[in-house]
Amino acid sequence: MPHVVTDNCTACRYTECVALCPVDCFHAADDRLYIDPDACIDCAACVPVCPVKAIVDAFDLDGGADELITLNRERSRELPVIEEKTAPLPTAEARRQALNL
Amino acid sequence: MSTTLAADATVLGACPHDCPDTCSMLVKVVQGKVTGVQGNPTHPFTQGRLCAKTSHYQERVYHPERLLYPMRRTGPKGSGEFERISWDEALTTIGEKWRAIIKTDGPTAILPYSYLGTQGIVNGLTVGDPFFNKLGATISERTFCDSGASTAYVMTVGPTPGMDPESLAHSRFIILWACNLLSTNAHLWPFIDQARKQGAKLVVIDPVKTGTTAMADLHLRPRPGTDGALALAMIHVIIGEGLVDRDYVDRHSIGFDELSAHVAPYTPAFAAAETGIDAEIIRTLARDYASAQPSAIRIGVAIERSAGGGQLVRAIACLPALVGAWRKPGGGLLQLPLWAFPARWDHLHRADLATPGTRVINQWKLGAALTGSLPLDPPIRALFVYNSNPLVVAPDQLRLQQGLAREDLFTVVSEQFMTDTARYADLLLPATTQVEQDDLMFSWGHLYLTLNRQAVAPQGEAVSNAELFRRLATVMGFDDPFFQRSDEQILRESMDWDAPSMQGISMELLETQGYARLNLPAADIFAPHADGGFPTPSGKVEMKASMAAGGNFVLPTFRQGCSDHQDGSPVPALPTYTPPRESGIRVAAPGARYPLAMMSPKSHSFLNSSYANHRRQLARESEQRLFINPADASSRGIRSDDLVRVKNDRGAFVAVAKVGDEAMPGVVVAPMGYWIASSRAQATPAALNPTVLGDLGGAPTFSDNAVEVELA
């Protein structure tokens, strides 16, 4: 199963991940990122660099994997690719603390 | 200095798998257990990335089905019923059986079978060669992968590393030929991506629609096995339209005039009829390839897998010289940069220990060799399998099963898992995974040496391949200290540290950094053949190959260092098109029993059959699928998710149909790697694969395979 971005990204959008992605499969919304699951090659390079552990192999989710893959796929189709790191959202630090990460 | 295992550490490792990327891995150890792995962010080729196979390598190490102890068969062959025994008992049994066989039939009745299940210098391709050469066993000709392409390449440009993979970032025009790069060579992608972002055009030539072809500016889909016509038509156009770099050709090649005359019949119209690709597209491809300099061609392992695959590579290897692509960084041909590494092959194989004249058996013929179909005197009485799972990777699956089931065959398998092949063993020996052993890796996809340090103690009683052969040497009474060298000695003695390309590289550097780039110019300025200097007999690109006079051969690298009993059959000195035997334009002739061409490419998440027993990778790949074009599906009443039987005279397997344009009309695609034991009809695509070898270097012809498909 592909890697997906979870809700942990919401209000953070750190974007450490995008510079590492070899296939430019991240897409940016105003509040968070999504992975195009059809473009992701599962290299997993993005996983350890996310400050809020928002990227997971869908295989590791306890439930809701299919829904999350579908969400990532559909949102990726509507949103532009993000290739370069940008500043985190102003709410990122507060969100990270709220997640205890 | 051997590794001292720390309870908590991040250890520098290296991926062991048979892949060009050979990644540097950071192995995280907590309380003596591997908790995760990560691509080394500082390695210029790994760049922090792993892949769908290895990103959770710890799941392989601690897989509940790991083989942890030596075992003896208790049920019928193939049943997978075993009981634990001690290493002493296993080794004593092997010694007794082998000595008895040697006494009655001689040592050639013993056949080793191996390849690159682990590909390090210590535990990989050559780990058993000194032992089996000394034993006098039948020599294994291991033409699994790129041997045919290598023969063709060496005949044309010599054993040169070719272009630096990283220099692809500077290419203006890139052809990926028979290479699903994002699944099988993904760490090369960032360099191609960089070139594309600077305006380079990417052409992918592959009958199959893949994630890689989705990235291409142009995806060309030749009928399987007809690429030779395409390559020769490119030469025809380049010469005919005056697109040749005459200065480069005059100074750095031989045979141009003969080649010019020879390619006259290989017109774009001829190639169009063979390949199904429009003649005008072929002309444009040739013009663009010639004019957009530097241009690069990356050929994948699959390129050799049809009747004329060798001469196809000969034709492709002429192209960069014809257009002067070698002049600049980012131009040329990328096949196997393995040739850059100054390994001490004589030391690794120890062919000097072999008995001159010892017979050689090509490993694609294992089924025939075990069943009497290949006349052998003496017959094979003992088989020793390590680093390989022939029942899934070799052709002729049904016959191979019959051979392995022979009660009079003594089979020993060293493995990490109970593979389909292991189920047929009389004795099973447990093998370590990469985090349980030391190794030093060269690469056939980049120019870095990468060190793998042991991170944790072996699981159960598993041993490294190097330790396995130390034990076997003791059992067989080999008293030469060479056979008792430690892993560390093997590691240090296997490279020529005095070679110019090793200057500045030390064990200390490797221990600190985990890797070291060979002492070659930086990729940005490295154009190895800007001024010729090809390692061929003439020192030039041999469009007309002088080595053809010696007939067909396999490089000694792929046959335990042995040069005896080469095939020697005649080889055309000029690149010549051989149509596919089974697939191609004739496959769908009226009344054909098997009107579809089948390809069985590598699965994205498996490495051949490795990882096809892992839940994570299976979740991504799902069960065995057969991709079929809507035109071929509808005429057979097949819809997506139907179960279908794929068959020819060699065998049959059952798959879930996926109807779509992943497969072109007339072609079906069955990703390989799935295990027989978990298949629906006790067979996998290898059951249909032909045993016939290609035109050069013992290459398989798995993409030259005619089948029929029906609802199961």
Contacts between the chains, C-beta under 8 A, distances in Angstrom:
chain1	res1	chain2	res2	distance
A	1	B	616	7.8
A	1	B	619	5.0
A	1	B	620	5.3
A	2	B	620	7.3
A	20	B	47	7.5
A	20	B	48	5.9
A	20	B	49	7.3
A	22	B	47	7.6
A	22	B	49	6.3
A	22	B	186	6.8
A	22	B	187	7.8
A	22	B	189	5.1
A	22	B	190	5.1
A	22	B	193	6.8
A	23	B	182	6.8
A	23	B	189	6.9
A	23	B	193	7.9
A	23	B	215	7.8
A	24	B	193	7.7
A	39	B	211	7.4
A	39	B	214	8.0
A	41	B	51	7.1
A	41	B	52	6.7
A	41	B	182	5.3
A	41	B	183	7.4
A	41	B	186	5.6
A	41	B	211	6.8
A	41	B	604	7.5
A	42	B	51	6.6
A	42	B	52	3.7
A	42	B	55	6.4
A	42	B	604	7.8
A	42	B	605	7.3
A	42	B	620	7.0
A	43	B	39	7.2
A	43	B	49	3.9
A	43	B	50	5.9
A	43	B	51	5.6
A	43	B	52	7.7
A	43	B	55	6.9
A	43	B	186	6.4
A	44	B	38	7.7
A	44	B	39	7.6
A	44	B	49	7.2
A	44	B	50	5.7
A	44	B	51	7.9
A	44	B	55	3.7
A	45	B	39	5.9
A	45	B	47	7.2
A	45	B	48	4.5
A	45	B	49	4.0
A	45	B	50	7.5
A	47	B	55	7.9
A	48	B	38	5.7
A	49	B	48	7.9
A	57	B	55	7.7
A	57	B	56	7.7
A	57	B	616	7.1
A	59	B	615	7.7
A	59	B	616	5.0
A	59	B	619	5.0
A	59	B	620	7.4
